[in-house]
Amino acid sequence: MRILLFLHGGSLNRGCEAIIRSAIPIIKKSNPTATINLASFDPESDRDIPGINKVFDTLSRPIKKYSLDWFKSLYYVKFHHSDEFAHKAMNKKLLDLIPQHDVFLSVGGDNYCYGEQPWLYVVDKCIKNAGKKIVLWGASIGEEDLSPAKIEDLKQFDLLLVRETLTETILKNNGITNVKLCADGAFTMEKEELPLPAGWQEGNTLGFNYSPLVWKKNKSSKEASLKLIQHILDTTDMTVALTPHVMINGNNDYEILKEFYNQFKSSNRIILLPDNLNAIQYKGYIARMRFFIGARTHATIAAYSNMVPTMVLGYSVKSKGIAKDIFGSERLVLDLSEISDTTKLIEKFEELKRDEAELREILNKQMPQTKSMSFKAGEYLASIV
């Protein structure tokens, strides 16, 4: 069986890397003879992921003006009111891989959370028209993300593997029945423990992740986050380890966290982790933290999976759904509108401290079941192939 993981944005997003790294052993456990290839928008960032047979560059290319494809596209838009030809032409490198593979796993987790993407629907349709299997892998989708076109696209999938119960309920309530619940594969991803940096307090270091994505959605959240860090430094003896998790141009955690570091470096209790670690190395640091506060979902998954009490600066259904499935409620997940409220942030941090032992106990009890649910994805995949 030849499997292609596609819609991977590249491993400069360590969350995307975590999805790919964890998918391989999950697939292999239930499908040991499978050959796994990766279609990537940034293949150079993916060369070191073990278990991948081949990495293909499938970044879409614009149609050159006045080329034959450009005139054909113009014709279909003008006379047939269809942009399907254009989408096929721009994604030719991906579509050319269809005959070489049997099963296509649409990865990325939240690729269906960013509005209408008609090019994606065209790609999915081409895969199905070729008689291939197509599976959505470990996804989250909010009610606000759905549209008639998206629902129609999702219904043609052979299997939708969703990573939390909120998405499962939303899809089923919209008449989409080809849904199976699992957990995000990154809960099972291994970790690599590098030497601790100077200033790290073993057992007393708090990890902090903030992202440009959150800042763009709520500009005031940056100032509130700075005030929260000041509160932590003023009221505890903990070291704060600023932890980037996405290093993409225009969406680079490290750049914004460097501003945080410069503001507090005179305290001698702040560390900025480097921007060149891979997903398992960041997980190795997060695993040794006392607490974690983070905006990036897979950074928080790294914390949860190592029994680190965590506060989430949430901005989508995935953050809420994952927390709900672990704790029974959306515990210590702040809505996007709340994270500009300094008082709310401090209140939740104090709750995090107060409930430290209870949170760690819940995580210790829940993680074996959650990781088992991660491996369900491989079992469900095996059942359709």
C-alpha positions, -999 to 999 in steps of 0.1 A, spaced: 0 0 0 14 34 -10 3 63 12 8 100 5 5 125 33 -5 157 16 -13 194 25 17 195 48 29 231 51 65 222 61 83 215 94 92 251 102 59 248 118 68 223 145 32 214 150 30 203 114 62 184 119 48 167 150 17 155 130 40 139 104 65 124 128 37 109 149 16 97 119 44 74 107 45 49 137 8 51 141 2 41 105 30 15 106 16 -2 137 -16 -12 119 -2 -11 84 34 -25 87 40 -29 50 28 6 40 52 28 20 47 64 32 56 94 11 51 131 19 39 160 -3 52 192 12 51 229 5 86 232 20 104 199 14 138 212 25 124 215 61 113 178 61 145 160 51 153 147 86 119 130 94 125 93 98 102 68 82 94 89 51 102 71 18 102 102 -5 94 139 0 78 157 -29 76 194 -35 40 202 -41 39 240 -35 13 254 -59 27 275 -87 9 306 -103 -1 304 -139 23 324 -161 5 353 -177 -2 348 -215 8 311 -213 -14 284 -228 -28 275 -194 -35 312 -187 -56 314 -218 -74 282 -211 -81 293 -176 -95 326 -189 -117 307 -213 -132 284 -186 -138 313 -162 -154 335 -188 -176 310 -207 -181 282 -181 -179 302 -149 -155 276 -135 -120 281 -120 -114 243 -118 -90 243 -147 -69 270 -130 -67 251 -97 -57 219 -116 -29 238 -134 -16 255 -103 -15 222 -84 -3 200 -112 27 188 -91 4 173 -65 -21 159 -90 7 142 -109 13 121 -78 -22 106 -78 -14 75 -100 16 66 -79 -4 62 -46 -33 42 -33 -43 62 -2 -42 100 4 -41 114 40 -50 151 42 -29 162 71 -23 195 89 -50 193 115 -67 226 109 -65 230 71 -103 232 70 -104 261 95 -94 289 71 -124 298 51 -133 286 16 -105 268 -3 -120 258 -37 -86 246 -49 -86 220 -21 -120 208 -31 -107 203 -67 -77 183 -55 -100 161 -33 -123 155 -63 -95 145 -86 -83 120 -60 -117 104 -57 -123 105 -95 -91 84 -99 -106 57 -76 -83 64 -47 -90 64 -10 -89 98 8 -88 103 46 -88 135 67 -61 129 93 -65 142 129 -86 172 121 -104 200 139 -132 219 123 -155 245 139 -191 253 132 -181 287 118 -157 269 93 -184 249 76 -202 259 44 -223 240 19 -193 235 -4 -171 223 24 -197 199 37 -201 185 2 -163 180 0 -160 163 34 -188 139 26 -168 125 -3 -140 114 20 -137 77 28 -129 85 64 -127 116 86 -105 111 116 -111 139 141 -90 146 171 -116 159 196 -153 154 204 -164 190 197 -155 185 160 -171 151 160 -203 165 172 -202 195 148 -197 173 118 -223 148 127 -248 175 134 -243 188 99 -251 154 83 -215 142 78 -214 106 90 -181 92 78 -165 104 111 -143 85 136 -129 100 168 -93 96 177 -67 119 194 -40 140 179 -11 118 170 14 142 186 4 129 220 25 98 212 55 116 196 88 108 212 110 135 228 147 142 228 162 158 259 190 182 252 212 198 279 194 224 300 204 260 293 220 283 318 194 297 342 170 268 340 156 257 373 149 220 374 114 215 386 107 253 388 107 266 352 76 278 334 73 276 296 57 305 278 47 304 241 31 334 223 25 337 185 21 363 159 -11 345 149 -27 353 182 -13 389 181 -29 395 147 -63 382 159 -61 402 191 -35 430 192 -41 438 228 -32 403 239 6 411 235 6 437 262 -16 415 285 9 387 280 38 409 290 20 419 321 13 383 329 50 375 327 58 405 349 33 391 374 50 357 373 84 372 379 71 394 407 51 368 426 71 336 421 107 325 421 102 306 388 123 309 357 103 317 325 114 298 294 101 315 262 94 287 238 89 292 201 71 266 180 66 280 146 94 298 126 77 307 93 83 341 77 55 364 87 44 340 115 75 335 135 72 329 173 109 335 179 108 370 166 80 381 188 93 362 218 127 379 214 109 412 221 96 396 253 130 384 262 146 418 257 120 434 280 127 410 309 163 399 305 175 422 333 155 400 357 180 371 351 151 347 353 141 346 316 153 322 289 147 323 252 149 288 237 166 288 202 147 288 170 165 259 153 153 229 173 130 203 159 97 191 173 110 163 195 137 186 209 112 213 219 91 185 234 121 175 254 124 209 270 86 213 275 86 179 293 109 192 320 89 223 328 68 228 359 40 247 341 33 257 305 13 286 290 10 285 253 -8 296 222 4 270 197 -17 238 200 11 213 195 33 230 221 4 226 246 0 189 234 37 184 242 30 197 277 -2 177 283 15 145 271 43 149 296 19 157 325 28 194 327 -1 215 340 -10 238 311 -29 270 304 -39 275 268 -42 309 250 -68 293 227 -81 306 194 -100 278 179 -122 247 184 -91 225 186 -78 240 218 -112 238 235 -120 203 222 -86 188 233 -89 203 268 -125 191 271 -116 156 262 -88 155 288 -105 173 317 -142 170 310 -144 208 305 -125 235 286 -103 239 317 -77 266 316 -84 275 280 -89 311 274 -110 324 245 -94 347 220 -114 376 234 -102 369 269 -64 369 264 -62 407 262 -77 409 297 -47 410 321 -69 404 351 -83 373 335 -48 360 325 -35 365 361 -66 348 376 -61 318 354 -24 316 361 -32 316 398 -57 288 392 -30 269 373 -7 272 404 -34 264 429 -46 233 411 -11 221 401 -13 187 419 -48 180 408 -40 188 371 -10 166 371 -30 138 387 -57 141 360 -30 141 332 -13 111 346 -46 92 347 -58 104 313 -27 103 291 -26 65 286 -62 66 273 -55 96 251 -24 80 235 -44 48 229 -70 70 211 -42 84 189 -33 49 177 -70 43 169 -64 64 138 -41 37 124 -66 10 131 -94 30 114 -72 36 84 -64 -1 82 -101 -10 82 -108 9 50 -78 -3 30 
